[in-house]
């Protein structure tokens, strides 16, 4: 069998076999051909029993690895299940706490809502009372002004009539010239008095008009405020009804 010698680095020599060994009858050989190695090493012969043992050992190692993996997966699944249970418990506790807080807030809101509605109703009653009092004061003021105006005019008319009667008496008792002079003077005085009365009456009428206008403005403003408050109360009651309907 031809061989060829080679040398490794470091000065170690070995031989290379160029042709594998020939077996005459393969059926009589119950093992695999031995691996031809370097002449400096021992040739290892492996039997079928050893191969079966190795396969069985490999199968057992594979089963052990699978069992170990299954054990790890089972433990992971158990940890995941426990984590899910804890998460579910936390969610349930959070939902329960949130529901209790929401219920408390709703009860507090309901109490506050009733208090606000009661306060608004009280304010509305107070505004109604103030409006009625303002109307009564305005009416009494108008009646007093009318009475004062009538009394003043009656007084002025009575004074004028008295002066006229006095002039008539004086004219009868005095001479014609003195009577004419006196009558002229009295006439001028009466004209001045009438002019004063007319001017006074105009001023009174103007003041009455201003008072009535101011009263109308005050009543209109109070009515507008009352309507606005009633509208806000209705909106508040409507929102409260909607919230009850939503509950």
C-alpha positions as CSV (number, residue, x, y, z in Angstrom):
1,X,0.0,0.0,0.0
2,X,1.7,3.2,-1.1
3,X,2.0,5.8,1.6
4,X,3.3,9.3,1.6
5,X,5.0,10.9,4.6
6,X,4.3,14.4,5.6
7,X,5.6,16.6,8.4
8,X,3.5,19.0,10.5
9,X,4.8,22.2,11.9
10,X,7.0,21.3,14.9
11,X,8.7,18.4,13.3
12,X,6.1,15.6,13.9
13,X,6.0,13.1,11.0
14,X,2.9,11.1,10.0
15,X,1.9,8.9,7.0
16,X,-1.1,9.3,4.7
17,X,-2.7,6.1,3.4
18,X,-3.7,6.6,-0.2
19,X,-6.1,3.5,-0.5
20,X,-8.7,2.3,2.0
21,X,-8.6,-1.4,3.2
22,X,-10.6,-4.0,1.1
23,X,-12.9,-6.4,2.9
24,X,-13.5,-9.7,1.2
25,X,-17.0,-10.7,2.6
26,X,-19.0,-7.8,4.0
27,X,-21.9,-10.0,5.2
28,X,-19.7,-11.7,7.7
29,X,-18.7,-8.4,9.3
30,X,-21.1,-7.3,12.0
31,X,-19.6,-3.9,12.7
32,X,-18.8,-0.9,10.6
33,X,-15.4,-0.7,9.1
34,X,-12.9,0.8,11.5
35,X,-11.9,4.3,10.7
36,X,-8.3,4.2,9.5
37,X,-6.4,6.9,11.3
38,X,-2.9,7.7,11.7
39,X,-0.6,4.8,12.6
40,X,0.4,6.7,15.7
41,X,-3.2,6.4,17.1
42,X,-5.2,3.3,18.3
43,X,-8.1,2.3,15.9
44,X,-11.4,2.3,17.8
45,X,-13.9,-0.4,17.0
46,X,-17.7,0.4,17.7
47,X,-20.2,-2.5,18.1
48,X,-23.9,-2.5,17.4
49,X,-24.7,-2.8,21.1
50,X,-22.7,0.3,21.8
51,X,-24.5,2.1,19.0
52,X,-27.9,1.0,20.5
53,X,-26.8,2.1,23.9
54,X,-25.7,5.4,22.6
55,X,-29.0,5.8,20.8
56,X,-30.9,4.9,23.9
57,X,-28.9,7.3,26.0
58,X,-29.5,10.0,23.4
59,X,-33.2,9.2,23.4
60,X,-33.2,9.4,27.2
61,X,-31.3,12.7,27.1
62,X,-33.8,14.0,24.5
63,X,-36.8,12.9,26.7
64,X,-35.2,14.5,29.7
65,X,-34.6,17.7,27.8
66,X,-38.3,17.6,26.6
67,X,-39.5,16.9,30.2
68,X,-37.3,19.7,31.5
69,X,-38.7,22.1,28.8
70,X,-42.3,21.0,29.5
71,X,-41.6,21.6,33.2
72,X,-40.3,25.1,32.4
73,X,-43.3,25.8,30.2
74,X,-45.7,24.5,32.9
75,X,-44.1,26.7,35.5
76,X,-44.2,29.7,33.1
77,X,-47.9,29.0,32.4
78,X,-48.6,28.8,36.2
79,X,-46.8,32.1,36.7
80,X,-48.7,33.7,33.9
81,X,-52.0,32.3,35.3
82,X,-51.1,33.7,38.8
83,X,-50.2,37.1,37.2
84,X,-53.5,37.1,35.3
85,X,-55.4,36.3,38.6
86,X,-53.6,39.1,40.4
87,X,-54.3,41.5,37.6
88,X,-58.0,40.5,37.6
89,X,-58.1,41.0,41.3
90,X,-56.5,44.4,41.0
91,X,-58.9,45.4,38.3
92,X,-61.9,44.2,40.3
93,X,-60.6,46.1,43.4
94,X,-60.0,49.2,41.3
95,X,-63.5,49.0,39.7
96,X,-65.1,48.5,43.1
97,X,-63.2,51.5,44.6
98,X,-64.0,53.6,41.6
99,X,-67.7,52.7,41.7
100,X,-67.9,53.5,45.4
101,X,-66.2,56.9,44.8
102,X,-68.5,57.6,41.9
103,X,-71.5,56.7,44.0
104,X,-70.3,59.1,46.8
105,X,-69.7,61.9,44.3
106,X,-73.2,61.3,42.8
107,X,-74.8,61.5,46.3
108,X,-72.9,64.6,47.2
109,X,-73.8,66.2,43.8
110,X,-77.5,65.3,44.4
111,X,-77.4,67.0,47.8
112,X,-75.6,70.0,46.5
113,X,-78.1,70.2,43.6
114,X,-81.0,70.2,45.9
115,X,-79.4,72.9,48.1
116,X,-78.7,75.0,45.0
117,X,-82.2,74.7,43.8
118,X,-83.6,75.6,47.2
119,X,-81.3,78.7,47.3
120,X,-82.4,79.7,43.8
121,X,-86.1,79.3,44.8
122,X,-85.4,81.5,47.9
123,X,-83.7,84.1,45.8
124,X,-86.6,84.1,43.4
125,X,-89.0,84.6,46.3
126,X,-86.9,87.5,47.6
127,X,-86.8,89.1,44.1
128,X,-90.6,88.7,43.8
129,X,-91.0,90.4,47.2
130,X,-88.7,93.2,46.2
131,X,-90.5,93.7,42.9
132,X,-93.9,93.9,44.7
133,X,-92.5,96.4,47.2
134,X,-91.0,98.5,44.4
135,X,-94.3,98.5,42.5
136,X,-96.2,99.5,45.7
137,X,-93.7,102.3,46.4
138,X,-94.0,103.5,42.8
139,X,-97.8,103.5,43.0
140,X,-97.8,105.3,46.4
141,X,-95.3,107.9,45.0
142,X,-97.5,108.5,41.9
143,X,-100.6,108.8,44.1
144,X,-98.9,111.3,46.5
145,X,-97.7,113.4,43.5
146,X,-101.1,113.4,42.0
147,X,-102.6,114.4,45.4
148,X,-100.0,117.2,45.9
149,X,-100.6,118.5,42.4
150,X,-104.4,118.6,42.8
151,X,-104.1,120.2,46.3
152,X,-101.7,122.9,44.9
153,X,-103.9,123.7,42.0
154,X,-107.0,123.9,44.3
155,X,-105.1,126.2,46.6
156,X,-104.0,128.4,43.7
157,X,-107.5,128.6,42.3
158,X,-108.9,129.4,45.7
159,X,-106.4,132.1,46.2
160,X,-107.2,133.6,42.8
161,X,-110.9,133.5,43.5
162,X,-110.4,135.2,46.8
163,X,-108.3,137.9,45.2
164,X,-111.0,138.4,42.6
165,X,-113.6,138.8,45.3
166,X,-111.4,141.2,47.2
167,X,-110.8,143.2,44.0
168,X,-114.6,143.4,43.4
169,X,-115.1,144.7,47.0
170,X,-112.3,147.2,46.7
171,X,-113.5,148.4,43.4
172,X,-117.0,149.0,44.8
173,X,-115.7,150.9,47.8
174,X,-113.1,153.0,46.1
175,X,-113.4,155.6,43.4
176,X,-113.5,154.7,39.8
177,X,-109.9,155.9,39.1
178,X,-108.4,154.2,42.2
179,X,-110.5,151.2,41.4
180,X,-109.2,151.1,37.8
181,X,-105.6,151.5,39.0
182,X,-106.1,148.9,41.6
183,X,-107.7,146.6,39.1
184,X,-104.9,147.0,36.7
185,X,-102.4,146.2,39.4
186,X,-104.4,143.3,40.5
187,X,-104.9,142.2,37.0
188,X,-101.1,142.3,36.4
189,X,-100.6,140.4,39.6
190,X,-103.1,137.8,38.6
191,X,-101.5,137.4,35.2
192,X,-98.1,136.9,36.9
193,X,-99.7,134.5,39.3
194,X,-101.4,132.6,36.5
195,X,-98.1,132.5,34.6
196,X,-96.4,131.2,37.7
197,X,-99.1,128.6,38.2
198,X,-98.8,127.6,34.6
199,X,-95.1,127.3,34.8
200,X,-95.4,125.4,38.1
201,X,-97.9,123.1,36.5
202,X,-95.6,122.4,33.5
203,X,-92.7,121.7,35.9
204,X,-94.9,119.3,37.9
205,X,-96.1,117.6,34.7
206,X,-92.4,117.2,33.6
207,X,-91.4,115.8,36.9
208,X,-94.4,113.4,36.8
209,X,-93.3,112.3,33.3
210,X,-89.8,111.7,34.5
211,X,-91.0,109.8,37.5
212,X,-93.2,107.6,35.4
213,X,-90.4,107.0,32.9
214,X,-88.0,106.1,35.7
215,X,-90.5,103.9,37.3
216,X,-91.2,102.1,34.0
217,X,-87.4,101.7,33.4
218,X,-87.0,100.3,37.0
219,X,-89.9,97.9,36.6
220,X,-88.7,96.8,33.1
221,X,-85.1,96.2,34.4
222,X,-86.4,94.2,37.4
223,X,-88.8,92.2,35.2
224,X,-85.9,91.4,32.8
225,X,-83.7,90.3,35.7
226,X,-86.5,88.2,37.1
227,X,-87.0,86.6,33.6
228,X,-83.3,85.9,33.3
229,X,-83.2,84.3,36.8
230,X,-86.3,82.2,36.0
231,X,-84.6,81.1,32.7
232,X,-81.4,80.0,34.6
233,X,-83.5,78.2,37.2
234,X,-85.4,76.3,34.4
235,X,-82.0,75.4,32.7
236,X,-80.7,74.2,36.0
237,X,-83.8,72.1,36.6
238,X,-83.6,70.7,33.0
239,X,-79.9,69.7,33.5
240,X,-80.8,68.0,36.8
241,X,-83.6,66.1,35.1
242,X,-81.3,65.0,32.3
243,X,-78.7,63.8,34.8
244,X,-81.4,61.8,36.7
245,X,-82.5,60.3,33.4
246,X,-78.9,59.4,32.5
247,X,-78.5,57.7,35.9
